[in-house]
Amino acid sequence: MENSGVCKLIDTRYVRKIDIYYTGKAKGKIFMKLRFKTVRILFFYITAVTVLCSLDAKNASAKPGDAYSADKAAEYADSCFKKSGNSYKPNPNKKYGEELCAGYVSQCLKEGGMTMDSSWYWKAIGKTSESWRVSRLLFSYLKSSGYQIHFSPKASDVQKGDVVFYWTNGGWGHVAICVGKTSSGKPMVNAYNDPHYHFSYWTMGYKTCVVSMDSRTAAPEIKQTQTKNGIQISLSSATEKAEIYYTTDGSTPTEDSEEYQKPVSFKKRVTIKAIAICPDYKESAVTSVTINAARPVKNGIYFLQPSKSDTLALSIAKAAKGENKAAVLAKKGEEHSKKVSVKYLSDGKYRITLLHSGYDLTQKKGDRKTKNKIVQKKYSAGQEQQWMIGFHAGSAYTISNVSSDAFLSAGKIKSGSALYTYKKQASSVQAWNFIPAVKSTPHITGANKPKTIKRGHPYNIRGTVSSNLEILQVHIKIINKAGKTILSGSAHPNAFSYSIRKANEKLQFGRLSAGTYTYLITAYDASRQPKTLVSKKFKVK
């Protein structure tokens, strides 16, 4: 690790002695007598360091968007080591000469394609800027240049070519470069001074940060808000000043696509693709989500079920009816697995009431803390807590508390787990299914069932699948005698009825060879319980 005293106004190398003495007749004044090798050296040193400390932060011109190659940077970083027995020792590049940790990382950055400028440069051996060779100033330079910084990073935040800083002696006093990851996903770094080659335990200081050399703009986040007649979409990017463009026809967005200005509402199924563009960065990755705005959550009585489980649902511990009783997950068939009443209020806000007690679902504290337990509580009219329901995927929704913007979650998906609200990004939160608390009635009418079909001759199927709940999927299969599916077709009606005639194009009976088959139709509605509607054997001759 390098000397961190670059910006001290007095360097003790140029001071031979400091004398402090008191003269009684000088009205209590204390005089300091400094004997210097030369006063000129001190004056020059103070002036130079002051100018350099200010220039490195202000004159940064290299920006994210340089043609930086993480592979080239890592390849160069490895070339500065050589194998010696079972370990690796430093092997400095002759062009640059031997430098300490920041100088070594700067070499890697330059060889990876980062542009030098008047604040960060190498001209010859011994002729470099302070930000090139001093860890703290390299950090300040990269920060002022606009590179993204992750403080207290997770392993997933560190990628090949990124710069990892370590906090030592009151500052970012040591630095390394990530050269790859282990098979378990742990970052490996190289560093000089105290040499480290492919060092997998990368927290060499008690706290770290990583400067991301990926020069992409942060990808847009797509937030969905349920409204009475559809879904409202809002887009945002973590990169300041980024402009966002989007499409709704499935095509890849570009700078020529529709620019996002304000939230947009949709009343039908649509695929949103969005990209963020910022002048100082490469364009972001494309974010994509398919929404089905034609299916808002309707007022009704439901079991509130985590999307990862078909057997668990929201409940109140021990079926208690009093206030502030904790909400938990319980098996759907248990007595204390309670139904909820969902009622739309306005502006995408809902009221969720526990049916058995008449009390509302609420955060215990109702504040903006990160994590709050969920309980039932009785409110006076108009004072109830409100919830936002956002479309997630398939038949699942996210649920967030209006007062805190935190999402409804369960610690673990198992019986007895407590429910709470937790602040996460919408793309990574737990999703929920609203299972209608009524018996579903999927059935088929007007169906024709094949008995014997002539080989090579077409056969058209008929019939309408209906239910009192929305039909989410209809699946039709033709299975051979060995139990193998030969032909199949499926549809996602998201409606209360569906004509299976639409599947004729996929189910080409004329392609079947002679033999015995089973014709199978299953339906899956909002109850999330699949039901077999037709199972009929037939022959092809």
VONUFI-326045 format. One line per 5 residues: number of its first residue (from 0); their letters; for each residue y negated, z, x of C-alpha. Coordinates in nm, 3 decimals, padded with zeros to 5 digits. Example, Ala and Ser with C-alpha at 12.3 -4.5 7.8 and 13.67 -1.06 7.14 Angstrom:
// VONUFI-326045
0	AS	00.450:00.780:01.230 | 00.106:00.714:01.367
// end
This chain:
// VONUFI-326045
0	MENSG	00.000:00.000:00.000 | -00.341:-00.088:00.128 | -00.653:00.111:00.215 | -00.835:00.164:-00.115 | -01.172:00.262:00.032
5	VCKLI	-01.329:-00.083:00.040 | -01.621:00.001:-00.185 | -01.715:00.333:-00.017 | -02.072:00.323:00.109 | -01.983:00.491:00.439
10	DTRYV	-01.671:00.401:00.634 | -01.578:00.681:00.875 | -01.473:00.426:01.138 | -01.844:00.378:01.215 | -01.950:00.744:01.210
15	RKIDI	-01.901:00.954:01.521 | -02.039:01.282:01.393 | -02.227:01.434:01.100 | -02.449:01.732:01.178 | -02.589:01.942:00.890
20	YYTGK	-02.843:02.209:00.977 | -03.117:02.416:00.812 | -03.470:02.465:00.941 | -03.640:02.771:00.801 | -03.989:02.633:00.832
25	AKGKI	-03.917:02.311:00.647 | -03.949:02.465:00.299 | -03.575:02.497:00.247 | -03.494:02.132:00.316 | -03.152:02.043:00.456
30	FMKLR	-03.134:01.765:00.710 | -02.830:01.552:00.791 | -02.809:01.395:01.133 | -02.570:01.104:01.164 | -02.488:00.962:01.500
35	FKTVR	-02.371:00.602:01.468 | -02.221:00.359:01.709 | -02.497:00.144:01.575 | -02.725:00.170:01.272 | -02.703:-00.203:01.232
40	ILFFY	-02.328:-00.190:01.170 | -02.370:00.062:00.889 | -02.653:-00.131:00.725 | -02.459:-00.458:00.741 | -02.140:-00.296:00.610
45	ITAVT	-02.311:-00.132:00.308 | -02.490:-00.455:00.217 | -02.181:-00.676:00.253 | -01.950:-00.451:00.055 | -02.203:-00.403:-00.225
50	VLCSL	-02.250:-00.780:-00.258 | -01.876:-00.850:-00.245 | -01.793:-00.585:-00.505 | -02.037:-00.742:-00.747 | -01.956:-01.106:-00.671
55	DAKNA	-01.581:-01.075:-00.724 | -01.629:-00.967:-01.085 | -01.906:-01.212:-01.173 | -01.825:-01.540:-01.000 | -01.470:-01.594:-01.119
60	SAKPG	-01.427:-01.960:-01.207 | -01.048:-02.001:-01.206 | -00.933:-01.965:-01.568 | -00.607:-01.951:-01.754 | -00.517:-02.314:-01.802
65	DAYSA	-00.474:-02.394:-01.433 | -00.164:-02.601:-01.366 | 00.021:-02.285:-01.258 | 00.397:-02.305:-01.202 | 00.583:-01.975:-01.225
70	DKAAE	00.885:-02.140:-01.059 | 00.682:-02.256:-00.758 | 00.516:-01.915:-00.724 | 00.851:-01.735:-00.736 | 01.008:-01.985:-00.493
75	YADSC	00.727:-01.924:-00.244 | 00.754:-01.546:-00.296 | 01.122:-01.559:-00.198 | 01.050:-01.781:00.104 | 00.847:-01.496:00.255
80	FKKSG	01.166:-01.293:00.298 | 01.472:-01.355:00.515 | 01.820:-01.209:00.494 | 01.913:-00.954:00.757 | 02.263:-00.819:00.715
85	NSYKP	02.294:-00.697:00.358 | 01.919:-00.669:00.298 | 01.604:-00.879:00.313 | 01.310:-00.835:00.548 | 00.956:-00.982:00.535
90	NPNKK	00.922:-01.333:00.676 | 00.546:-01.408:00.659 | 00.431:-01.766:00.617 | 00.283:-01.884:00.945 | 00.004:-02.072:00.769
95	YGEEL	-00.142:-01.757:00.610 | -00.033:-01.501:00.865 | 00.097:-01.158:00.769 | -00.097:-00.996:00.486 | -00.056:-00.682:00.280
100	CAGYV	00.051:-00.658:-00.087 | -00.251:-00.828:-00.250 | -00.273:-01.098:00.017 | 00.096:-01.175:-00.027 | 00.064:-01.200:-00.407
105	SQCLK	-00.251:-01.414:-00.370 | -00.054:-01.655:-00.152 | 00.211:-01.679:-00.424 | -00.054:-01.746:-00.689 | -00.218:-02.016:-00.480
110	EGGMT	00.117:-02.183:-00.404 | 00.196:-02.166:-00.775 | -00.117:-02.371:-00.851 | -00.394:-02.119:-00.924 | -00.736:-02.258:-00.831
115	MDSSW	-00.941:-02.088:-00.558 | -01.316:-02.040:-00.604 | -01.610:-01.863:-00.439 | -01.474:-01.520:-00.535 | -01.104:-01.562:-00.467
120	YWKAI	-01.021:-01.776:-00.164 | -00.838:-01.821:00.167 | -01.005:-02.031:00.436 | -00.813:-01.938:00.747 | -00.619:-01.646:00.891
125	GKTSE	-00.852:-01.348:00.864 | -01.103:-01.542:00.654 | -01.042:-01.447:00.291 | -01.235:-01.294:00.004 | -01.199:-00.925:-00.076
130	SWRVS	-01.036:-01.010:-00.410 | -00.772:-01.208:-00.222 | -00.657:-00.918:-00.006 | -00.749:-00.597:-00.197 | -00.529:-00.498:-00.490
135	RLLFS	-00.801:-00.335:-00.701 | -01.034:-00.631:-00.660 | -00.756:-00.880:-00.733 | -00.699:-00.696:-01.061 | -01.072:-00.709:-01.145
140	YLKSS	-01.082:-01.078:-01.057 | -00.786:-01.172:-01.278 | -00.925:-00.961:-01.561 | -01.271:-01.121:-01.540 | -01.105:-01.465:-01.523
145	GYQIH	-00.962:-01.413:-01.872 | -00.592:-01.363:-01.802 | -00.411:-01.153:-02.061 | -00.320:-00.799:-01.952 | -00.044:-00.578:-02.095
150	FSPKA	-00.090:-00.210:-02.018 | 00.226:00.007:-02.014 | 00.430:-00.312:-02.052 | 00.783:-00.342:-02.184 | 01.036:-00.545:-01.991
155	SDVQK	00.991:-00.828:-02.242 | 00.619:-00.845:-02.151 | 00.694:-00.939:-01.789 | 00.786:-01.300:-01.713 | 00.851:-01.495:-01.395
160	GDVVF	00.526:-01.562:-01.209 | 00.342:-01.268:-01.368 | 00.151:-01.017:-01.153 | 00.251:-00.649:-01.180 | -00.001:-00.381:-01.075
165	YWTNG	00.085:-00.019:-00.998 | -00.152:00.276:-01.036 | -00.187:00.465:-00.706 | -00.458:00.693:-00.570 | -00.674:00.662:-00.882
170	GWGHV	-00.665:00.285:-00.922 | -00.454:-00.032:-00.929 | -00.374:00.014:-00.562 | -00.048:-00.177:-00.531 | 00.067:-00.515:-00.661
175	AICVG	00.385:-00.724:-00.682 | 00.492:-01.055:-00.835 | 00.776:-01.107:-01.082 | 01.032:-01.353:-00.944 | 01.278:-01.347:-01.235
180	KTSSG	01.497:-01.117:-01.443 | 01.840:-00.962:-01.416 | 02.118:-01.059:-01.656 | 02.022:-00.757:-01.866 | 01.660:-00.873:-01.892
185	KPMVN	01.508:-00.633:-01.640 | 01.219:-00.782:-01.434 | 01.269:-00.831:-01.060 | 00.966:-00.816:-00.831 | 00.880:-00.896:-00.471
190	AYNDP	00.617:-00.699:-00.281 | 00.484:-00.653:00.071 | 00.361:-00.341:00.257 | 00.658:-00.132:00.148 | 00.873:-00.448:00.127
195	HYHFS	01.074:-00.509:-00.189 | 01.288:-00.815:-00.252 | 01.423:-00.873:-00.606 | 01.352:-00.509:-00.678 | 01.477:-00.455:-01.035
200	YWTMG	01.326:-00.111:-01.087 | 00.972:-00.234:-01.113 | 00.783:00.086:-01.203 | 00.694:00.180:-00.846 | 00.383:00.365:-00.968
205	YKTCV	00.363:00.624:-01.243 | 00.194:00.366:-01.464 | 00.180:-00.011:-01.454 | 00.018:-00.313:-01.610 | 00.113:-00.678:-01.601
210	VSMDS	-00.121:-00.976:-01.585 | 00.034:-01.262:-01.778 | 00.001:-01.587:-01.588 | 00.127:-01.779:-01.892 | -00.193:-01.953:-01.981
215	RTAAP	-00.106:-02.019:-02.344 | -00.332:-01.908:-02.624 | -00.171:-01.633:-02.831 | 00.029:-01.792:-03.114 | -00.116:-01.750:-03.464
220	EIKQT	00.013:-01.469:-03.683 | 00.065:-01.566:-04.046 | -00.003:-01.288:-04.293 | 00.111:-01.327:-04.652 | -00.039:-01.142:-04.947
225	QTKNG	00.120:-01.150:-05.289 | -00.123:-01.230:-05.572 | -00.068:-01.253:-05.944 | -00.021:-01.631:-05.943 | 00.101:-01.705:-05.593
230	IQISL	00.072:-01.612:-05.227 | -00.241:-01.599:-05.014 | -00.208:-01.693:-04.646 | -00.436:-01.569:-04.368 | -00.410:-01.677:-04.002
235	SSATE	-00.523:-01.499:-03.685 | -00.473:-01.518:-03.308 | -00.499:-01.236:-03.053 | -00.693:-01.471:-02.824 | -01.066:-01.436:-02.880
240	KAEIY	-01.257:-01.750:-02.979 | -00.933:-01.937:-03.052 | -00.953:-02.201:-03.325 | -00.651:-02.231:-03.555 | -00.520:-02.552:-03.710
245	YTTDG	-00.241:-02.578:-03.967 | -00.030:-02.815:-04.175 | 00.156:-02.773:-04.504 | 00.378:-03.083:-04.496 | 00.617:-02.971:-04.224
250	STPTE	00.448:-03.178:-03.949 | 00.345:-03.029:-03.614 | -00.024:-02.922:-03.620 | -00.275:-03.061:-03.371 | -00.650:-03.043:-03.318
255	DSEEY	-00.680:-03.318:-03.581 | -00.508:-03.105:-03.848 | -00.684:-02.887:-04.105 | -00.887:-02.614:-03.932 | -00.837:-02.263:-04.068
260	QKPVS	-01.162:-02.112:-04.201 | -01.059:-01.858:-04.466 | -00.747:-01.739:-04.653 | -00.568:-02.012:-04.849 | -00.365:-01.960:-05.169
265	FKKRV	-00.047:-02.144:-05.267 | 00.144:-02.161:-05.595 | 00.453:-02.351:-05.481 | 00.715:-02.359:-05.206 | 00.551:-02.476:-04.884
270	TIKAI	00.607:-02.466:-04.506 | 00.305:-02.349:-04.307 | 00.284:-02.449:-03.940 | -00.008:-02.326:-03.730 | -00.133:-02.361:-03.373
275	AICPD	-00.418:-02.185:-03.187 | -00.640:-02.367:-02.938 | -00.889:-02.210:-02.696 | -01.086:-02.406:-02.429 | -00.987:-02.165:-02.148
280	YKESA	-00.614:-02.169:-02.226 | -00.328:-02.405:-02.297 | -00.261:-02.450:-02.667 | -00.036:-02.188:-02.825 | 00.320:-02.220:-02.942
285	VTSVT	00.358:-02.329:-03.305 | 00.410:-02.055:-03.563 | 00.605:-02.161:-03.871 | 00.697:-01.990:-04.196 | 00.826:-02.116:-04.530
290	INAAR	00.698:-01.935:-04.837 | 00.798:-01.964:-05.199 | 00.478:-01.882:-05.382 | 00.632:-01.992:-05.711 | 00.829:-01.666:-05.718
295	PVKNG	00.589:-01.367:-05.713 | 00.735:-01.025:-05.787 | 00.708:-00.988:-06.163 | 00.648:-00.664:-06.351 | 00.985:-00.501:-06.416
300	IYFLQ	01.245:-00.238:-06.332 | 01.418:-00.277:-05.994 | 01.641:-00.123:-05.733 | 01.443:-00.142:-05.407 | 01.696:-00.246:-05.147
305	PSKSD	01.660:-00.310:-04.770 | 01.739:-00.677:-04.708 | 01.995:-00.585:-04.441 | 02.213:-00.392:-04.687 | 02.372:-00.481:-05.021
310	TLALS	02.486:-00.123:-05.086 | 02.182:00.097:-05.016 | 01.864:00.143:-05.220 | 01.553:00.358:-05.240 | 01.629:00.705:-05.372
315	IAKAA	01.486:01.056:-05.397 | 01.675:01.324:-05.210 | 01.909:01.515:-05.442 | 01.757:01.346:-05.749 | 01.469:01.598:-05.748
320	KGENK	01.193:01.548:-06.004 | 00.915:01.756:-05.846 | 00.622:01.627:-05.641 | 00.644:01.557:-05.267 | 01.021:01.507:-05.275
325	AAVLA	01.125:01.284:-04.987 | 01.230:00.924:-05.039 | 01.556:00.826:-04.867 | 01.818:00.552:-04.872 | 02.129:00.618:-05.080
330	KKGEE	02.427:00.420:-05.202 | 02.324:00.213:-05.500 | 02.597:00.355:-05.724 | 02.514:00.719:-05.656 | 02.341:00.925:-05.923
335	HSKKV	02.031:00.980:-05.711 | 01.980:00.612:-05.629 | 01.677:00.568:-05.853 | 01.520:00.270:-06.023 | 01.152:00.188:-05.973
340	SVKYL	00.896:00.036:-06.205 | 00.681:-00.231:-06.036 | 00.350:-00.314:-06.202 | 00.092:-00.566:-06.080 | -00.266:-00.431:-06.069
345	SDGKY	-00.500:-00.687:-05.905 | -00.575:-00.867:-05.577 | -00.212:-00.856:-05.466 | -00.185:-00.480:-05.526 | 00.104:-00.315:-05.705
350	RITLL	00.191:00.029:-05.838 | 00.547:00.147:-05.769 | 00.671:00.431:-05.992 | 01.000:00.624:-05.971 | 01.150:00.577:-06.315
355	HSGYD	01.346:00.903:-06.332 | 01.038:01.125:-06.276 | 00.744:00.903:-06.369 | 00.583:00.988:-06.034 | 00.445:00.723:-05.798
360	LTQKK	00.580:00.619:-05.460 | 00.326:00.730:-05.199 | 00.258:00.820:-04.837 | 00.269:01.196:-04.793 | -00.072:01.213:-04.623
365	GDRKT	-00.219:00.885:-04.739 | -00.413:00.841:-04.415 | -00.413:00.592:-04.130 | -00.166:00.767:-03.903 | 00.104:00.553:-03.747
370	KNKIV	00.396:00.714:-03.927 | 00.401:00.892:-04.266 | 00.690:01.007:-04.480 | 00.728:00.857:-04.826 | 00.741:01.094:-05.122
375	QKKYS	00.691:01.087:-05.499 | 00.371:01.228:-05.642 | 00.200:01.251:-05.981 | -00.144:01.091:-05.999 | -00.416:01.092:-06.258
380	AGQEQ	-00.502:00.753:-06.413 | -00.661:00.515:-06.163 | -00.592:00.739:-05.863 | -00.242:00.618:-05.777 | -00.164:00.479:-05.434
385	QWMIG	-00.134:00.103:-05.422 | 00.101:-00.127:-05.236 | 00.076:-00.483:-05.109 | 00.387:-00.700:-05.149 | 00.409:-00.998:-04.913
390	FHAGS	00.671:-01.272:-04.912 | 00.897:-01.244:-04.604 | 01.188:-01.490:-04.628 | 01.459:-01.593:-04.872 | 01.442:-01.336:-05.151
395	AYTIS	01.294:-01.060:-04.933 | 00.943:-00.913:-04.925 | 00.738:-00.682:-04.704 | 00.576:-00.376:-04.864 | 00.264:-00.217:-04.712
400	NVSSD	00.043:00.071:-04.822 | -00.311:-00.041:-04.909 | -00.477:00.272:-04.764 | -00.319:00.238:-04.419 | -00.193:-00.123:-04.387
405	AFLSA	00.135:00.030:-04.264 | 00.469:-00.112:-04.377 | 00.745:00.062:-04.569 | 01.041:00.122:-04.338 | 01.361:00.322:-04.296
410	GKIKS	01.449:00.485:-03.965 | 01.805:00.354:-03.980 | 01.983:00.148:-04.244 | 02.227:00.417:-04.351 | 02.269:00.661:-04.639
415	GSALY	02.034:00.959:-04.610 | 01.779:00.789:-04.383 | 01.421:00.897:-04.456 | 01.163:00.636:-04.559 | 00.819:00.619:-04.399
420	TYKKQ	00.530:00.382:-04.336 | 00.499:00.239:-03.988 | 00.246:00.006:-03.826 | 00.406:-00.308:-03.687 | 00.330:-00.678:-03.686
425	ASSVQ	00.416:-00.840:-04.016 | 00.664:-01.073:-03.845 | 00.878:-00.781:-03.721 | 00.873:-00.536:-04.012 | 01.160:-00.435:-04.236
430	AWNFI	01.204:-00.652:-04.544 | 01.304:-00.543:-04.894 | 01.471:-00.701:-05.196 | 01.364:-00.626:-05.551 | 01.698:-00.616:-05.733
435	PAVKS	01.650:-00.629:-06.112 | 01.802:-00.315:-06.265 | 01.968:-00.510:-06.547 | 02.313:-00.664:-06.570 | 02.298:-01.030:-06.475
440	TPHIT	02.470:-01.297:-06.684 | 02.534:-01.606:-06.467 | 02.743:-01.864:-06.654 | 02.803:-02.237:-06.679 | 02.787:-02.458:-06.990
445	GANKP	02.891:-02.820:-07.048 | 03.105:-02.830:-06.737 | 03.374:-03.097:-06.694 | 03.671:-02.995:-06.481 | 03.878:-03.261:-06.302
450	KTIKR	04.256:-03.269:-06.363 | 04.382:-03.588:-06.204 | 04.166:-03.834:-06.014 | 04.262:-04.176:-05.883 | 04.220:-04.206:-05.511
455	GHPYN	03.906:-04.397:-05.413 | 03.756:-04.375:-05.764 | 03.424:-04.189:-05.818 | 03.411:-03.876:-06.031 | 03.082:-03.733:-06.158
460	IRGTV	03.050:-03.365:-06.240 | 02.839:-03.219:-06.517 | 02.729:-02.876:-06.633 | 02.436:-02.635:-06.626 | 02.436:-02.300:-06.445
465	SSNLE	02.218:-02.038:-06.618 | 02.139:-01.667:-06.587 | 01.900:-01.407:-06.728 | 01.781:-01.356:-06.366 | 01.654:-01.614:-06.120
470	ILQVH	01.936:-01.819:-05.968 | 01.893:-01.810:-05.592 | 02.191:-02.025:-05.491 | 02.461:-02.246:-05.645 | 02.751:-02.339:-05.418
475	IKIIN	03.016:-02.602:-05.497 | 03.327:-02.650:-05.283 | 03.639:-02.867:-05.280 | 03.918:-02.687:-05.095 | 04.248:-02.841:-04.986
480	KAGKT	04.593:-02.688:-05.023 | 04.563:-02.517:-04.682 | 04.244:-02.339:-04.790 | 04.010:-02.558:-04.584 | 03.678:-02.673:-04.734
485	ILSGS	03.680:-03.053:-04.748 | 03.355:-03.123:-04.936 | 03.071:-02.887:-05.025 | 02.720:-02.881:-05.161 | 02.466:-02.609:-05.229
490	AHPNA	02.127:-02.572:-05.393 | 01.854:-02.307:-05.408 | 01.711:-02.348:-05.758 | 01.486:-02.037:-05.769 | 01.494:-02.090:-06.144
495	FSYSI	01.685:-01.961:-06.445 | 01.897:-02.277:-06.486 | 02.029:-02.557:-06.267 | 02.206:-02.885:-06.348 | 02.500:-02.943:-06.113
500	RKANE	02.473:-03.320:-06.169 | 02.232:-03.314:-05.876 | 02.524:-03.235:-05.644 | 02.715:-03.558:-05.721 | 02.570:-03.742:-05.421
505	KLQFG	02.715:-03.487:-05.180 | 03.047:-03.436:-05.362 | 03.198:-03.783:-05.328 | 03.540:-03.733:-05.487 | 03.630:-04.091:-05.399
510	RLSAG	03.657:-03.994:-05.033 | 03.944:-03.755:-05.097 | 04.296:-03.852:-04.984 | 04.600:-03.791:-05.203 | 04.684:-03.425:-05.252
515	TYTYL	04.613:-03.105:-05.443 | 04.267:-02.945:-05.430 | 04.066:-02.660:-05.582 | 03.726:-02.721:-05.741 | 03.510:-02.405:-05.698
520	ITAYD	03.160:-02.320:-05.826 | 02.986:-01.991:-05.741 | 02.638:-01.870:-05.836 | 02.420:-01.607:-05.671 | 02.121:-01.476:-05.869
525	ASRQP	01.858:-01.206:-05.815 | 02.121:-00.936:-05.866 | 02.252:-01.044:-05.522 | 02.607:-01.038:-05.656 | 02.788:-01.376:-05.624
530	KTLVS	02.998:-01.479:-05.923 | 03.269:-01.745:-05.947 | 03.199:-01.969:-06.248 | 03.468:-02.237:-06.201 | 03.797:-02.230:-06.008
535	KKFKV	04.017:-02.524:-06.109 | 04.303:-02.702:-05.934 | 04.324:-03.082:-05.958 | 04.517:-03.368:-05.802 | 04.421:-03.692:-05.634
540	K	04.680:-03.970:-05.668
// end
